[in-house]
Amino acid sequence: MAQSIVMSSTTSTEQSGLFGHLLPEFKKASGIDIKVVALGTGQALDMARRGDADVVFVHDQVAEEKFVADGFGLKRLAVMYNDFVVVGPQADPANVKGNDIVAALKKISAGNAAFVSRGDKSGTHAAELRFWSQAAMTDKKGTGYKECGCGMGPALNIGASTGAYVLTDRGTWLNFKNRGDLRILVEGDARLFNQYGVMVVNPAKHPHVKRAEAQKFVDWIVSKPGQAVIAGYKIGGESVFFPNAAP
């Protein structure tokens, strides 16, 4: 019987196709199967808090550090990063194109342009709210702002069908087929940096957690072989995630 563990993770790691590339390599190295439950980061952390996962792989550093500080995770390790981009209709009615996320959101608000927010407490949603706050627009997002309470793929589908702006991680966008008229319009702002971390769930809180097997995954993903597998995942020749575990 193959050993297996449960990982709560984000829709972006799943929908970008990374796990289809990564997990078979980990199984080859360890013999361990991983069942991934892909949710928004907030829900993925909640699942782990309940003891329903052995390891967590998400992207909201503030929330991850709180998870560890509250005793639910053993230690947070940086794994990889990519970046967020704003996609929108090619005609760019709000004229947001450029490399300044704050200026872009101010224009979307001023023009009451259509904007689809995930509204699901995911890492991407947390980042989006942080950018609105940096733009001093937390309460002034414009009448075109809509929350879908949905994952990244569905939010992009709504954006494509309604001609709305959407904040997305680049990995999901690269793997997204139904782009319609959407194009990347805002990219390259240092604030759009998107770091991923991994944590073993603390067996002191949940004794049934498979700590040894979960630790094997964490050790592998931050090791040279694991980091090389992440670096080797490309879509259309373009890197999707950039490994940056501390050596």
NORFENTA-V192594 format. One record per residue. N is the residue number from 1. RES is the residue in three letters. OMEGA is omega as a letter, one per 40 degrees, with the letter a starting at -180 (999 if undefined). Layout:
# NORFENTA-V192594
[[N	RES	OMEGA] [N	RES	OMEGA]]
This chain:
# NORFENTA-V192594
[[1	MET	a] [2	ALA	i] [3	GLN	i] [4	SER	i] [5	ILE	i] [6	VAL	i] [7	MET	i] [8	SER	a] [9	SER	a] [10	THR	i] [11	THR	a] [12	SER	i] [13	THR	i] [14	GLU	a] [15	GLN	i] [16	SER	a] [17	GLY	a] [18	LEU	a] [19	PHE	i] [20	GLY	i] [21	HIS	a] [22	LEU	a] [23	LEU	i] [24	PRO	i] [25	GLU	i] [26	PHE	i] [27	LYS	i] [28	LYS	a] [29	ALA	a] [30	SER	a] [31	GLY	a] [32	ILE	i] [33	ASP	i] [34	ILE	i] [35	LYS	a] [36	VAL	i] [37	VAL	a] [38	ALA	a] [39	LEU	i] [40	GLY	a] [41	THR	a] [42	GLY	i] [43	GLN	i] [44	ALA	i] [45	LEU	i] [46	ASP	i] [47	MET	i] [48	ALA	i] [49	ARG	i] [50	ARG	a] [51	GLY	a] [52	ASP	i] [53	ALA	i] [54	ASP	a] [55	VAL	a] [56	VAL	a] [57	PHE	a] [58	VAL	a] [59	HIS	i] [60	ASP	a] [61	GLN	a] [62	VAL	a] [63	ALA	i] [64	GLU	a] [65	GLU	i] [66	LYS	i] [67	PHE	i] [68	VAL	a] [69	ALA	i] [70	ASP	i] [71	GLY	a] [72	PHE	i] [73	GLY	a] [74	LEU	a] [75	LYS	i] [76	ARG	i] [77	LEU	i] [78	ALA	a] [79	VAL	a] [80	MET	i] [81	TYR	i] [82	ASN	i] [83	ASP	i] [84	PHE	i] [85	VAL	i] [86	VAL	i] [87	VAL	a] [88	GLY	a] [89	PRO	a] [90	GLN	a] [91	ALA	i] [92	ASP	a] [93	PRO	a] [94	ALA	i] [95	ASN	a] [96	VAL	a] [97	LYS	i] [98	GLY	a] [99	ASN	a] [100	ASP	a] [101	ILE	a] [102	VAL	i] [103	ALA	a] [104	ALA	a] [105	LEU	i] [106	LYS	i] [107	LYS	i] [108	ILE	i] [109	SER	a] [110	ALA	a] [111	GLY	a] [112	ASN	a] [113	ALA	i] [114	ALA	i] [115	PHE	i] [116	VAL	i] [117	SER	i] [118	ARG	i] [119	GLY	a] [120	ASP	i] [121	LYS	i] [122	SER	i] [123	GLY	i] [124	THR	i] [125	HIS	i] [126	ALA	i] [127	ALA	a] [128	GLU	i] [129	LEU	i] [130	ARG	a] [131	PHE	i] [132	TRP	i] [133	SER	i] [134	GLN	i] [135	ALA	a] [136	ALA	a] [137	MET	a] [138	THR	a] [139	ASP	a] [140	LYS	a] [141	LYS	i] [142	GLY	a] [143	THR	i] [144	GLY	a] [145	TYR	i] [146	LYS	i] [147	GLU	a] [148	CYS	a] [149	GLY	a] [150	CYS	i] [151	GLY	a] [152	MET	a] [153	GLY	i] [154	PRO	i] [155	ALA	i] [156	LEU	i] [157	ASN	i] [158	ILE	i] [159	GLY	a] [160	ALA	a] [161	SER	a] [162	THR	a] [163	GLY	a] [164	ALA	i] [165	TYR	i] [166	VAL	i] [167	LEU	a] [168	THR	i] [169	ASP	a] [170	ARG	a] [171	GLY	i] [172	THR	i] [173	TRP	a] [174	LEU	a] [175	ASN	a] [176	PHE	a] [177	LYS	a] [178	ASN	a] [179	ARG	a] [180	GLY	a] [181	ASP	a] [182	LEU	i] [183	ARG	i] [184	ILE	a] [185	LEU	i] [186	VAL	i] [187	GLU	i] [188	GLY	i] [189	ASP	a] [190	ALA	i] [191	ARG	a] [192	LEU	i] [193	PHE	a] [194	ASN	a] [195	GLN	i] [196	TYR	i] [197	GLY	a] [198	VAL	a] [199	MET	i] [200	VAL	i] [201	VAL	a] [202	ASN	a] [203	PRO	i] [204	ALA	i] [205	LYS	a] [206	HIS	a] [207	PRO	a] [208	HIS	a] [209	VAL	a] [210	LYS	a] [211	ARG	a] [212	ALA	a] [213	GLU	i] [214	ALA	i] [215	GLN	i] [216	LYS	i] [217	PHE	a] [218	VAL	a] [219	ASP	a] [220	TRP	a] [221	ILE	i] [222	VAL	i] [223	SER	i] [224	LYS	i] [225	PRO	i] [226	GLY	i] [227	GLN	i] [228	ALA	i] [229	VAL	i] [230	ILE	a] [231	ALA	a] [232	GLY	a] [233	TYR	a] [234	LYS	i] [235	ILE	a] [236	GLY	i] [237	GLY	a] [238	GLU	i] [239	SER	a] [240	VAL	i] [241	PHE	a] [242	PHE	a] [243	PRO	i] [244	ASN	i] [245	ALA	i] [246	ALA	a] [247	PRO	999]]
